[in-house]
Amino acid sequence: MGRDPFTDAVCRQDEWYEDAVLRRGNLWDWKIGDESDTEQAERHTIAAQLCRTCPNYHDQTCADEHTLMTTHYGEHPGIWAGTRHTPKADQ
């Protein structure tokens, strides 16, 4: 079995798990609780900026994973590979 290609992903680092506990949601999630649209947009901007520093952004594995998840399991909104994926209900 090969190495997990997401081991070094920015979103998998401990500091972002700790941040998710404090926020009660992941930085890359579409919506967290009762956050305002402005708070959501600011959080998405930070997440997208962090994505652009990630090895999985540069080698396309994150974008490929989002395509795979969407194909097999349906809609997966949130920030994937630095791109904001809006749920159909919010479009």
C-alpha positions in Angstrom: 0.0 0.0 0.0 1.3 3.4 -0.9 1.8 6.6 1.1 -1.2 8.7 1.7 -0.8 11.6 -0.8 -2.5 14.0 1.7 -0.1 13.5 4.6 1.6 16.8 4.0 -1.6 18.7 3.0 -2.1 22.0 4.7 -5.6 21.2 5.7 -4.4 18.0 7.5 -1.9 19.7 9.8 -2.6 19.7 13.6 -3.0 23.4 13.9 -6.0 23.3 11.6 -7.6 20.5 13.5 -7.2 22.6 16.7 -8.6 25.6 14.8 -11.6 23.5 13.7 -12.4 22.7 17.3 -12.3 26.3 18.3 -14.5 27.4 15.3 -16.7 24.4 15.6 -16.1 23.7 12.0 -13.3 23.3 9.5 -11.7 26.3 7.8 -12.5 24.7 4.4 -16.2 23.9 5.2 -18.8 25.7 3.2 -20.7 27.1 6.2 -20.0 27.0 10.0 -22.9 27.4 12.3 -24.5 30.9 12.3 -21.5 32.8 10.8 -22.4 35.8 8.7 -21.9 35.9 4.9 -19.0 38.3 5.6 -17.4 35.9 8.1 -17.8 33.1 5.7 -16.3 35.0 2.8 -13.3 36.0 5.0 -12.8 32.4 6.1 -13.0 31.1 2.6 -10.4 33.7 1.5 -8.0 32.5 4.2 -8.6 28.8 3.3 -8.1 29.5 -0.5 -4.8 31.3 0.3 -3.6 28.4 2.4 -4.5 26.0 -0.3 -2.2 27.8 -2.7 0.7 26.9 -0.3 -0.1 23.2 -0.3 1.7 20.5 -2.3 -1.6 19.0 -3.1 -2.7 22.2 -4.8 0.4 22.3 -7.0 0.2 18.6 -8.1 -3.6 18.7 -8.6 -4.3 15.8 -6.2 -6.8 17.9 -4.2 -8.7 19.0 -7.3 -8.7 15.4 -8.5 -10.0 14.2 -5.1 -12.8 16.7 -5.2 -13.8 15.5 -8.7 -13.7 11.9 -7.5 -15.8 12.7 -4.3 -18.3 14.6 -6.3 -18.6 11.9 -9.0 -19.0 9.1 -6.5 -20.9 10.7 -3.6 -22.5 13.8 -5.0 -22.0 17.5 -4.1 -19.0 18.4 -1.9 -19.2 22.1 -1.2 -16.4 24.1 0.5 -12.9 25.1 -0.5 -11.1 22.5 -2.5 -7.7 23.1 -4.2 -8.1 26.9 -3.6 -11.5 27.0 -5.3 -14.8 27.8 -3.7 -17.4 25.1 -4.5 -20.9 26.6 -3.8 -23.7 24.1 -3.0 -26.5 24.1 -5.6 -29.0 25.3 -3.0 -26.9 28.5 -2.5 -26.5 29.3 -6.2 
